[in-house]
Amino acid sequence: TFQGFKWDQLGAIFSDMFNPLPNSLKTWDAYWSYMWGEAIQAIWLTNEMCFIGVILGAVLSIPIYYLCASNINHNRVLRGVFRVINDILRTIPQMVMALILRLFFGPTLVTGIASIIVFTLGIMYQLMYEHIETLELSPFEAIRSNGGDTIQCIRLSVHPEVQPMFFANLLYTF
């Protein structure tokens, strides 16, 4: 047993979670007016903000994870620069990033969306470039040997293999 916990009050505590407060919302009409008028709209706005941030972050991560994969990008300097920048962004917690971005955008929805974009960008690039580095690149090399440039090789050989993992990680970050 927990010291000081009143088990006989558990039902009352649970029912109080769904009842209007006695001093603020005295009637059920006021309670439901608040719930549908303010609370549900704020929850929906938060979901929209998360959806937009995750989609934009995932789309922005596509060129970055190809540039960070060592078997696609053989330029060590360019690959290293992108990895370091993204690793620095990933080390900053999301709430701290939101506070930093608030200095630039103010207390608006753009601040939250930008924070979610940075978070999603960091997670997606890390998971995806590690996945790309484990792929078998025989189709990539076959297209390259037949005269394809890097973009064609990625679009025709690597991207179809990466696409299911991309959507799985997109759902994970959302």
N, C-alpha and C positions, 0 to 999 in steps of 0.2 A: 504494500500500500504506500501511497505517497503521503508524506506528513502534511497535514493541513488541507488536503484536497477533499472537498465535500462531494462524495459520490452521489448523494441523494439530490444534489442540485444540478446534476448533469443534464437532465431533461429541461430544466428551466433555462440553463445556459444555452442549450441548443435552440430552444424556441425563441429566445431573445435575439438570436442571430437573424431571424426572419420577421421580427415584429418591429414596428416603428418605434423610434425612441420617444419616451414620454415628453421630453421638453422641446423637441424640434418638429417632429411630424406627428401630430396628435391623432390624425385619422388615417384610415387605410387609403382614402382618396389622395391625400397629400403624399403618402408613401409611394403609391403607384405613379402619381404624377411626377414625383422626383425620379423614380426609377426609369420611366420611359422618356421623360423630358430631358434629363441630364445624364444620368449614369450610363444608360445603354448607348446614348450617342457618343459619350466619351470613350467607352469600350470599343465601339465600332471605329472611331477615329484612330484609336491606337492600333487596331488591326490593319487599317488601311495604311498607316504609317509604316508598320512592319512589312507589309506586302511590298510596298513601293521600294523601301530600302533594300530588302533582300533581292528583289528582281534587278534593281540597278547595280547593286554590289556584285551579283553573280555575272551580269553581262560585262561589267568592267573588269572582272577577274579573268575573262577568257584570254585576252592577249597576254596578260601577265603570267598566267601559269604555263603558257607555251614558251614564253621568254625565260622562265625559271627552270625549265626541264633541261637537264644536261645532255640528254640524247637528241634533243631537237635543236637547241641553241648551243653551238659550240664556241661562242665568244664568251670566254671566262669573265671578262671585265663587265660586260653588259649583264650577264646572268648574276654575277655577284652584287652589282649595284641594285638590281631589282629585288634580290633576296634580302639584302640588308635593310632596304627601305621598308619592305613588307614585314620583316621580323621586328623592326622597331615599332611599327604601327600595331603589331599583334601583342607586344608586351604591355602596351598601355591599356588598362582596363576600360571597358565600354563606358562606365559612368564617368571616369576621368576624361575620356575622349569627348563625351557629351558636354562636360563643363568647359573644356577647352574650346570646343566648337561654339558654345554659347557666347563666348567673347566675340566671335566673328558674326554670328547670325542673330544673336539675341534670343530671348525665350520664345521661339516659334517652332512650328512643326518641322521646319527645314533643319533645325538643330538635331532633332531626333532622327530624322531620315538620314542625315549625313553621318551620324554616329553609327547607325545600323549599316549603312553602306560600307564604312570603314571596317566594321566588325565582319561583315559577310565577305568582303574582299579578302581579308586576311585568312579567314577559315577556308574559303573556296580555293584560294591559290595554293595554300599549304597541302590540302588534301588532294587536289587535282594534279599538281606537278609531281607529287610522289607517286600517284597512280600512273601518270604518263611515263615516268622513268622505269616502271616495271613492265611496260608493254613490249611485245615482240614487234620490232620495226621492219620486218621483211617486206610488207606492202609499201611502207614509206620508202625504203631503199629501191624497190622495184620501180616505183613511179619516178623517183629521182634519176635512176639509170636510163629511163626512157625519155628524159628531157624535161621533167616537171620541175617547176620552181618550188621553193619552200612552202608557199601558201597553198599551191595545188596539192603537194604531198600531205600537208596537214589536213586539208579539207577532204581529200579523197581516202586517206588511209587512217590517220590517227583520230580525227574527230568522230567518225562513226563508232569507233571502239570506246571512246571516252564519253560519249553522249549519255549512256545509261547511268554511269557513275556521276556525271554532272547533275542530272536531275535528282538522283538519290541524295547527293550533298546539298542541293538546293532545298529539298524538303527538310533535310536535317537542320540547316541553318534557319529556315523559317520556323 
